[in-house]
Amino acid sequence: MIQRGKPWPVLLLAQHLSEGGSERQLAETAISLDRSEFAPHVGCLRPGGFREEELRRAGVPVVCFAMRSFLSVSAAAGAIGMLRYLRRHHIQLVHAFDVPMDVFAVPVARAARTPVVLSSQRAHRELTKGLLRPALRIVDRLADGIIVNSNALRRRLIEDEKVPPGRIYLCHNGIDTDLFHPGNRDLRADKPLVIGSVCVLRPEKSLGTLLEAFARLRPQESGLTLRITGDGPARQELEALGRRLSLQDQFRLEPATSKVAERLREIDIFVLPSLSESFSNSLMEAMACGCATIASRTGGNPELVQGGETGLLFETGNVRELADQLRRLVDDASLRLRLGASASSFVRGRFSRQRAVDNVAAVYRKFLQAKSEPAAASDEQ
């Protein structure tokens, strides 16, 4: 029976609590939920990470159900640990934020008879390999609902995975608009331009497309600089490509930084050339900071970058088209400034962190209240 009369204990879950968009959305949701209505807990499979420290400082309990792999003895131990935790703390709602936790936590929560069990789809399923992909189809049926962060993902779940539309809930990501804003951006039309990107350096980000397009602009002659900030498995490949393209001092590959907003305010033209994207935090942050943006026409990017209004789009992987769009912004300062201002106003007005948290809380509330009503009716009889 679901409890009534005090805050609902809810457990939010991710594989780890380090760098990553899902991890950040989880942490911000847990910290920002109204404590008079919800009592948030957070669980993970790998201990440590700066998000764990952030959550603990905010008074959110964090538990680790340590597991090395789904095929190890640790998986059974982790599942038993989670079962005990759910029962001991009378958890009323479980929400898995990423694929590993979808597959691990949803069946465990069902076995524990947790009243409300939610999964998430925050990236295209083509990125999910091996047995996890068919496992997600089972999870789709086990969960009470699936939270997605873009209309593009909602369509894919309906069309490709045959999930009933009524079981999918759209909750866009949100950002801290007090942190991500244009600030004291240098708007001089005659200053040297910086083209750049700030993201995790993964193959699906297709940053090589940006390097090749940048090389077509003859940066040595035009005084342009390309600056990519981030860490990840594609770093060495990008370094090698920069050397092959003879970009020399025009290209800087810088490590990830906690001062993302400051870095974005130094970029005039932000490019996200991803092959696959759901609803990009880095794109939202760049737009909020007043960057003129160019993004590939994939996933949720067109929901943010509305061609000619809040930025420019190009066909995924098309180096020539990206180079043309870059040249267009380099040559037209008034267009560059107009798109940057429009992008900032659009994102800051629609995708604040609190608005995102409120949307997730509304989904939680809907399910929890629905589960409470039968219990209340039973008590009155």
Secondary structure, DSSP 8 states (H G I E B T S, - for coil): ----SS-EEEEEE-S-SSSSHHHHHHHHHHHHS-TTTEEEEEEESS---HHHHHHHHTT--EEE---S-TTSHHHHHHHHHHHHHHHHTT--EEEE-SHHHHHHHHHHHHHTT-SEEEEEE-S-GGG--TTHHHHHHHHHHHSSEEEESSHHHHHHHHHHS---GGGEEE----B-TTTSS-TT----TTS--EEEEES---GGG-HHHHHHHHHTT-HHHHT-EEEEE--STTHHHHHHHHHHTT-GGGEEEE---S-HHHHHTT-SEEEE--SS-SS-HHHHHHHHTT-EEEEESSTTHHHH--BTTTBEEE-TT-HHHHHHHHHHHHH-HHHHHHHHHHHHHHHHHH-BHHHHHHHHHHHHHHHHHHHHHHHHHHHH-
